[in-house]
Amino acid sequence: MSSFHGITDIRVSFNILNFLEWPIMQKKSLVSTITLTIFIFLFSFPEQSFAQNSTDWLIDATPYSAGIEEHQDSLVITNGLVRRIIKLSPNAATIALDEITTNTSLLRGVKPEAEITINGTQYPVGGLTGQPNYAFLRPEWIPLLQNDSSTWHFTSYEVSKPIAPFEWKRIRHHQQSLEWPPNGVHLQMNYAPPYQSELKKVQIEIHYECYDGLPLIAKWMVVMNAGSTPIIVDAFATEIIAVTEFGSSVESREYNVSAPNLHVETDYAFASMVASDANHHVVHWQPDPDYHSQVNYQKLTPCLLKVSPEIGPSQTLQPGQSLTTYRTFVLIHDRYDRERNGLAIRRMYRKIAPWSTENPLMMHARFADWDRVKLAIDQAANVGFEMVILTFGSGFEIENESPEYLDKMKKYADYAHSKGVEIGGYSLLASRSIGPGENVVLPDGEKPVFGHSPCIESNWGKDYFRKLYQFYEQTGFSLLEHDGSYPGDYCISTSHPGHSGYADSRWNQYRTISDFYKWCRGRGIYLNIPDYYYLTGGNKCGMGYRETNWSLPRAEQVIHTRQNIFDGTWEKLVTMGWMFVPLTEYHGGGEAATIEPLDEHLDHYSLMMMSNLSAGVQACYRGPRLYDTDRTKKMVKNHVAWYKKHREVLEGDLIHLRRADGRDLDYWLMVNPDGNEKGALVVFNPTSKMISKSLQVPLYYTGLSETTSVSTDTAELGTITLDREYHVKQMVSVPAFGWKVYFYQ
């Protein structure tokens, strides 16, 4: 057994009279596992078994390195922030899940490590039985837990470094310090089928990863058919955790207790711009049927996490084939603070989807003919924009595979590259109808998510993706705006070549589209997708807005922009969401809603640019041009130059201070504790009068602790001392309908 330092006290309570009355086999079991019992006690008190690190990982994560401690009868996956202990005999089972910095145990009971249904029969994978009370897990119960002969049993394990599930080709600006794959540790645990099972040649691997500096554990499963006959993987659950409940409710007239304080998501997400909604079909918080002592009389407390597809996958594995499931990511929060928990989620995305920090300035060119595309490219290059997108309604035809058209698009790309600008285009997928035999088929009375949609596994769908691969291989385009991406529609057709029927239709469609996105990520193709495909290669989806609001009067659009950014960045990185600037009319509204002619509405155009850029957010600047006069060109160019000068801090994290309401100053704080500029207070004045006042600015997440040097773009304002709550009082003066930014170093 490994030794641990810092242990000052071990208390083991034992009743000798009860022991003498036990059967002889139970006595032997206890004696043979007494060492493990002591070990479990040590790990039940993390303040004793680990020296606490006082460094806040959200400011400096470097002290928290991931590793696996190997003991005689257990494995400990930990990085000083989170700890998962897996007992190895008589079968493998998680016996602890802890948030270390607050000494919080999140596990109240032992469950299987996974479940799988093969050829119609459901099996647990790992796990132990015999826990007497699922309200808590006492250490002395653990040696007495028993193996269930019907489960898949643990055979061996392997420890290695994390391996990237797909390639990330870095061809544009992003946060440079991010590793891919993330640094950390990988654990593979191997399982054999139940002893009496006919599945003798089927093997299961359960994989875990823990990363440096992040209280998160990833998990997935691989099923391999090494036999001589096919098998069908009907269903599975990759994660089953009996989590300590968030709260209690005795009555059940309408159960409304929140799920536990964890963030759980997968790379099997779709049909939403919000993580929880995009994963609701696979991440389930359920009542625990083993939890008989819970407060709720109907036993409906949602405290059992089960991560399992609603449909399928119903995959046939021929001899020699394998199935790899989606990955599940469990992020353990250390507080109940909305800002801090949001920062933790944003830090997670930097770790497991680092391409989401790519953030090019994008013009959405309204037309796709050569003269106007050339104008858009030239203007983008002149003012510092980094990408031109042939937007929806422009006439761009990504499905046109004629040699002449592909050659024409290559000409566009070559010219853009000669100007230092990337080029991409738009394609609509799911929210359109192709026709009978190609569309999703649903039972009578049901409709697809978008009202109508092709089936990705139809003949049309197969040909559509063939054309996409071909287009990007031949043209040099490096962005796809994929609208109406696959939203999770199932299909009951039995004539589509890519799926057999209902049970495998969702899994196969998602696999087709996610494989394409992963391929794009490996080639450096930027992906704008109005859906939650970040973990399979997507760069950006909507920040969150109602499209018809861009038909409102211009002054109202400014307030909405700032509200949308404020609301959309509680969990998203600022680089993960796009906003919108309608240079030309969009969804109506007429002259009062649009910026064209640009020079005539220069102040509004400037406010819209700064509302986005001062938060590190890129917008869809949709129109035929970025400027129409030298004065407009100068304004756009100056704003872009300002943004690039301060890009390091502006693409950091947004701290939410005062939401826009059109009545007083609204402001947020951008922070980057690793940057030279560690904070940027961005203040907007939506009123018709100059406003001067003192603001209390929380600088804790900048990493500054004693003093800070304050400046604007035009003046050094001196040094301010932080109070012991890490706040400073900042005097601000902001002109009517204007903005001001204060930088902290």
Long-range contacts (C-beta under 8 A, 24 or more apart in sequence): 1-35, 1-39, 1-71, 1-72, 2-69, 2-70, 2-71, 4-42, 4-49, 4-50, 5-51, 6-48, 6-49, 6-50, 6-51, 7-42, 7-48, 7-49, 8-48, 9-48, 10-38, 10-41, 10-42, 11-41, 12-37, 12-38, 12-41, 13-140, 26-144, 29-143, 29-144, 30-143, 30-144, 33-73, 33-143, 34-143, 35-72, 36-72, 36-73, 36-74, 36-87, 36-142, 36-143, 37-139, 37-140, 37-142, 37-143, 39-71, 39-73, 39-74, 40-85, 40-95, 40-96, 40-139, 40-142, 40-143, 41-139, 43-76, 43-83, 43-85, 43-96, 43-98, 44-96, 44-105, 44-139, 45-103, 46-83, 46-98, 46-100, 46-103, 47-103, 50-80, 50-100, 52-100, 52-101, 53-80, 53-101, 57-81, 57-101, 57-213, 57-214, 57-215, 58-340, 58-343, 58-344, 58-347, 58-701, 59-673, 59-700, 59-701, 59-703, 60-673, 60-703, 61-212, 61-213, 61-214, 61-347, 62-213, 64-212, 64-213, 64-214, 65-183, 65-212, 65-213, 66-183, 66-184, 66-185, 66-210, 66-211, 66-212, 67-185, 68-159, 68-185, 68-187, 68-210, 70-159, 75-157, 75-187, 77-185, 77-187, 77-208, 77-210, 77-217, 78-210, 79-184, 79-210, 79-211, 79-212, 79-213, 79-214, 79-215, 81-213, 81-214, 81-215, 81-332, 81-334, 82-210, 82-215, 82-216, 82-217, 82-332, 84-208, 84-210, 84-217, 86-113, 86-189, 87-128, 87-142, 87-145, 88-154, 88-157, 89-154, 90-128, 90-146, 90-147, 91-126, 91-127, 91-128, 91-147, 91-148, 91-151, 91-153, 91-154, 92-126, 92-127, 92-154, 92-189, 92-191, 93-126, 93-127, 93-128, 93-145, 94-241, 95-137, 95-142, 96-137, 97-241, 97-243, 97-332, 99-215, 99-332, 99-333, 99-334, 101-334, 102-334, 102-335, 104-334, 105-244, 106-241, 106-243, 106-244, 106-260, 106-262, 106-332, 107-137, 107-241, 107-242, 107-243, 107-244, 108-134, 108-135, 108-136, 108-137, 108-242, 108-243, 108-244, 108-245, 108-291, 108-303, 109-134, 109-137, 109-242, 109-288, 109-290, 109-291, 110-137, 110-142, 110-145, 110-242, 111-240, 111-241, 111-242, 111-304, 112-151, 112-240, 113-189, 113-206, 113-240, 114-204, 114-206, 114-221, 114-236, 114-237, 114-238, 114-239, 114-240, 115-235, 115-236, 115-237, 115-240, 115-308, 116-152, 116-204, 116-221, 116-223, 116-233, 116-235, 116-236, 116-237, 117-233, 117-234, 117-235, 117-236, 118-199, 118-202, 118-223, 118-231, 118-232, 118-233, 118-234, 119-199, 119-231, 119-232, 119-234, 120-232, 120-234, 122-235, 123-150, 123-151, 123-152, 123-193, 123-194, 123-197, 124-148, 124-150, 124-151, 124-152, 125-151, 125-152, 125-191, 125-204, 125-206, 125-221, 126-151, 126-152, 126-153, 126-154, 126-189, 126-191, 126-206, 127-151, 131-290, 133-292, 133-293, 134-242, 134-288, 134-290, 134-291, 134-292, 134-293, 134-294, 135-291, 135-293, 135-294, 149-194, 149-195, 149-196, 150-194, 151-194, 152-191, 152-192, 152-193, 152-194, 152-204, 153-191, 153-192, 153-194, 153-195, 154-189, 154-190, 154-191, 155-190, 155-191, 155-192, 156-189, 156-190, 157-187, 157-188, 157-189, 157-190, 158-187, 158-188, 158-190, 159-185, 159-186, 159-187, 159-188, 160-185, 160-186, 160-188, 161-185, 161-186, 162-186, 162-209, 162-211, 165-267, 165-327, 165-518, 166-518, 166-519, 166-521, 166-522, 166-536, 166-537, 167-521, 167-522, 168-354, 168-355, 168-521, 168-522, 169-521, 169-522, 169-523, 169-524, 170-524, 171-478, 171-524, 172-358, 172-360, 172-386, 172-422, 172-524, 172-526, 173-358, 173-359, 173-360, 173-386, 173-647, 174-354, 174-355, 174-357, 174-358, 174-359, 175-350, 175-354, 175-357, 175-651, 177-674, 178-350, 178-351, 178-354, 178-357, 179-354, 180-354, 182-209, 182-211, 182-212, 182-214, 182-351, 182-352, 183-211, 183-212, 184-209, 184-210, 184-211, 184-212, 185-209, 185-210, 199-227, 199-231, 200-227, 201-225, 201-226, 201-227, 201-228, 202-226, 202-227, 202-231, 211-351, 211-352, 213-351, 214-331, 214-347, 214-348, 214-351, 215-331, 215-332, 215-333, 215-334, 215-344, 216-329, 216-330, 216-331, 216-332, 216-348, 216-351, 216-352, 217-329, 217-330, 218-327, 218-328, 218-329, 218-330, 218-352, 219-327, 219-328, 219-330, 220-324, 220-325, 220-326, 220-327, 220-328, 221-324, 221-325, 222-322, 222-323, 222-324, 222-325, 223-317, 223-322, 223-323, 224-317, 224-321, 224-322, 225-317, 225-318, 225-319, 225-320, 225-321, 225-322, 226-319, 226-320, 227-319, 228-319, 229-319, 230-316, 230-317, 230-318, 230-319, 231-316, 231-317, 232-314, 232-315, 232-316, 232-317, 233-313, 233-314, 233-315, 233-317, 233-323, 234-312, 234-313, 234-314, 234-503, 235-308, 235-309, 235-312, 235-313, 235-314, 236-308, 236-309, 236-313, 236-325, 237-306, 237-307, 237-308, 238-307, 238-308, 238-325, 238-326, 238-328, 239-305, 239-306, 239-307, 239-328, 239-330, 240-304, 240-305, 240-306, 240-307, 241-304, 241-305, 241-330, 242-288, 242-290, 242-291, 242-303, 242-304, 243-303, 243-304, 243-305, 244-303, 245-294, 245-301, 245-302, 245-303, 246-303, 248-294, 248-295, 248-296, 248-301, 249-295, 249-296, 249-301, 250-295, 250-296, 250-297, 251-297, 252-296, 252-297, 252-298, 252-300, 255-296, 255-298, 255-300, 255-301, 255-302, 257-296, 257-301, 257-302, 259-285, 259-302, 259-303, 260-285, 260-303, 260-305, 261-333, 261-336, 261-341, 262-305, 262-330, 262-331, 262-332, 262-333, 263-330, 263-331, 263-333, 263-341, 263-344, 263-345, 263-348, 264-305, 264-307, 264-328, 264-329, 264-330, 264-331, 265-328, 265-329, 265-535, 266-307, 266-326, 266-327, 266-328, 266-329, 266-535, 267-326, 267-327, 267-514, 267-535, 267-536, 268-309, 268-326, 268-510, 269-532, 269-533, 269-535, 270-485, 270-486, 270-487, 270-488, 270-510, 270-531, 270-532, 270-533, 271-449, 271-487, 271-488, 271-531, 271-532, 272-531, 272-532, 273-530, 273-531, 273-532, 273-541, 273-542, 273-544, 273-577, 274-532, 274-544, 274-571, 275-345, 275-532, 275-571, 278-531, 278-532, 279-532, 281-309, 281-310, 281-311, 281-488, 282-307, 282-308, 282-309, 282-310, 282-326, 283-307, 283-328, 284-308, 305-330, 309-506, 309-507, 311-490, 311-502, 311-503, 311-505, 311-506, 311-507, 312-503, 312-504, 312-505, 312-506, 312-507, 313-503, 313-504, 313-506, 313-507, 314-500, 314-503, 314-504, 314-507, 315-504, 315-507, 327-535, 329-535, 338-570, 339-570, 339-655, 339-656, 342-569, 342-570, 342-571, 343-653, 343-701, 345-571, 346-571, 346-572, 346-573, 346-653, 349-534, 349-572, 349-573, 349-576, 350-573, 352-535, 353-534, 353-535, 353-538, 355-521, 355-537, 355-539, 356-534, 356-538, 356-539, 356-540, 356-573, 356-575, 356-576, 357-573, 357-575, 357-651, 358-526, 358-539, 358-575, 359-574, 359-575, 359-616, 359-618, 359-651, 360-386, 360-387, 360-422, 360-526, 360-618, 361-385, 361-386, 361-387, 361-618, 361-640, 361-643, 362-386, 362-387, 362-388, 362-389, 362-578, 362-618, 362-619, 362-620, 362-621, 363-387, 363-388, 363-389, 363-621, 363-626, 364-389, 364-391, 364-620, 364-621, 364-622, 364-623, 365-389, 365-390, 365-391, 365-394, 365-624, 366-391, 366-393, 366-394, 366-584, 366-622, 366-623, 366-624, 367-394, 367-395, 367-624, 368-394, 368-395, 368-396, 368-425, 369-395, 370-408, 370-411, 370-412, 372-624, 373-412, 374-415, 375-624, 375-625, 376-624, 376-625, 376-626, 377-412, 377-415, 377-416, 377-419, 377-421, 377-423, 378-419, 379-625, 379-626, 379-627, 379-633, 380-419, 380-421, 380-626, 381-419, 381-420, 381-421, 382-633, 382-637, 383-626, 383-627, 383-633, 383-636, 383-637, 383-640, 384-637, 384-640, 384-641, 384-644, 385-421, 385-621, 385-626, 385-640, 386-421, 386-422, 387-421, 387-422, 387-423, 387-424, 387-479, 387-526, 388-416, 388-421, 388-422, 388-423, 388-424, 389-423, 389-424, 389-425, 389-426, 389-479, 389-481, 389-528, 389-620, 390-423, 390-424, 390-425, 390-426, 391-426, 391-481, 391-620, 391-622, 392-426, 392-428, 392-481, 392-483, 394-425, 394-426, 396-425, 396-426, 398-425, 398-426, 398-427, 398-467, 398-468, 398-471, 398-480, 399-427, 399-464, 399-467, 401-467, 401-470, 401-471, 406-470, 406-471, 406-474, 406-475, 409-471, 409-475, 409-477, 410-474, 410-475, 410-476, 412-475, 412-477, 413-475, 413-476, 413-477, 413-478, 414-476, 417-476, 422-478, 422-479, 422-526, 423-476, 423-477, 423-478, 423-479, 424-477, 424-478, 424-479, 424-480, 424-481, 424-525, 424-526, 425-477, 425-479, 425-480, 425-481, 426-481, 426-483, 427-468, 427-480, 427-481, 427-482, 427-483, 428-483, 428-484, 429-454, 429-456, 429-464, 429-482, 429-483, 429-484, 429-485, 429-486, 430-454, 430-484, 430-485, 430-486, 430-487, 430-489, 431-483, 431-484, 432-484, 434-458, 434-460, 437-495, 440-489, 440-490, 440-491, 440-493, 441-491, 441-492, 441-493, 442-489, 442-490, 442-491, 442-492, 443-492, 448-487, 448-489, 449-487, 449-488, 449-489, 450-484, 450-487, 453-484, 453-487, 453-489, 455-489, 455-491, 455-493, 455-496, 455-498, 455-499, 455-505, 455-509, 456-486, 456-498, 456-508, 456-509, 456-512, 456-513, 457-491, 457-496, 457-497, 457-498, 457-499, 457-505, 457-508, 457-509, 457-512, 458-493, 458-496, 458-497, 458-498, 459-496, 459-497, 461-496, 461-498, 461-509, 461-512, 462-497, 462-498, 465-512, 465-513, 465-516, 468-516, 469-516, 469-519, 472-520, 472-523, 472-525, 477-525, 478-524, 478-525, 478-526, 479-525, 479-526, 479-527, 479-528, 480-520, 480-525, 480-526, 480-527, 480-528, 481-528, 481-529, 482-527, 482-528, 482-529, 483-530, 484-530, 485-513, 485-529, 485-530, 485-531, 485-533, 486-510, 486-513, 486-531, 487-531, 528-578, 534-576, 539-576, 540-575, 540-576, 540-577, 540-578, 540-618, 541-576, 541-577, 541-578, 542-577, 542-578, 543-568, 543-569, 543-572, 543-577, 543-578, 543-579, 543-617, 544-568, 544-577, 545-579, 545-580, 547-580, 547-586, 547-587, 548-587, 548-588, 550-580, 550-582, 550-586, 550-587, 550-589, 550-593, 551-585, 551-586, 551-587, 551-588, 551-589, 551-593, 552-589, 552-593, 553-589, 553-592, 553-593, 554-592, 554-593, 554-594, 554-595, 554-601, 554-604, 555-604, 557-582, 557-593, 557-608, 558-604, 558-607, 558-608, 558-611, 558-686, 559-660, 559-661, 559-662, 559-686, 561-608, 561-611, 561-612, 562-611, 562-659, 562-660, 562-666, 562-684, 563-659, 563-660, 565-611, 565-612, 565-615, 565-617, 565-654, 565-668, 566-654, 566-656, 566-659, 566-660, 566-666, 566-668, 567-659, 569-615, 569-654, 569-656, 570-656, 573-653, 574-615, 574-616, 574-617, 574-650, 574-651, 574-652, 574-653, 574-654, 574-670, 575-616, 575-617, 575-618, 575-651, 577-617, 578-617, 578-618, 578-619, 578-620, 579-612, 579-617, 579-618, 579-619, 579-620, 580-619, 580-620, 580-622, 581-605, 581-608, 581-609, 581-612, 581-619, 581-620, 581-621, 581-622, 582-622, 582-623, 583-621, 583-622, 583-623, 583-624, 583-625, 583-626, 584-622, 584-623, 584-624, 586-622, 595-623, 596-623, 596-628, 597-628, 598-625, 598-627, 598-628, 598-629, 598-632, 599-628, 599-629, 599-631, 599-632, 602-631, 602-632, 602-635, 603-737, 605-632, 605-635, 605-636, 606-635, 606-639, 607-684, 607-737, 607-739, 609-635, 609-636, 609-639, 610-639, 610-739, 611-684, 613-639, 613-640, 613-642, 613-643, 613-650, 614-643, 614-650, 614-670, 614-680, 614-682, 614-739, 614-741, 615-650, 615-654, 615-668, 615-670, 615-682, 616-647, 616-650, 616-651, 616-652, 616-654, 616-670, 642-713, 646-677, 646-680, 646-741, 646-743, 648-672, 648-675, 648-676, 648-677, 649-675, 649-677, 649-678, 649-679, 649-680, 649-743, 650-680, 653-701, 655-698, 655-701, 657-695, 657-697, 657-698, 660-684, 660-686, 662-686, 662-687, 663-687, 664-691, 665-691, 665-693, 665-695, 665-732, 665-734, 667-695, 669-697, 669-698, 669-699, 669-702, 671-699, 671-701, 671-702, 672-702, 673-701, 673-702, 673-703, 674-703, 676-745, 677-743, 677-744, 677-745, 678-702, 678-703, 678-704, 678-708, 678-744, 678-745, 679-704, 679-708, 679-743, 679-744, 680-741, 680-742, 680-743, 680-744, 681-730, 681-732, 681-741, 681-742, 681-743, 681-744, 682-739, 682-741, 683-732, 683-734, 683-739, 683-740, 683-741, 683-742, 684-734, 684-738, 684-739, 685-734, 685-735, 685-736, 685-737, 685-738, 685-739, 686-737, 687-736, 687-737, 688-736, 688-737, 689-736, 690-733, 690-734, 690-735, 690-736, 691-732, 691-733, 691-734, 692-731, 692-732, 692-733, 692-734, 693-731, 693-732, 694-729, 694-730, 694-731, 694-732, 695-729, 695-730, 695-731, 695-732, 696-727, 696-728, 696-729, 696-730, 697-727, 697-728, 697-729, 697-730, 698-725, 698-726, 698-727, 699-726, 699-727, 699-728, 699-744, 700-725, 700-726, 702-744, 704-744, 708-744, 708-745, 709-744, 709-745, 710-742, 710-743, 710-744, 711-742, 711-743, 711-745, 712-740, 712-741, 712-742, 712-743, 713-741, 717-742
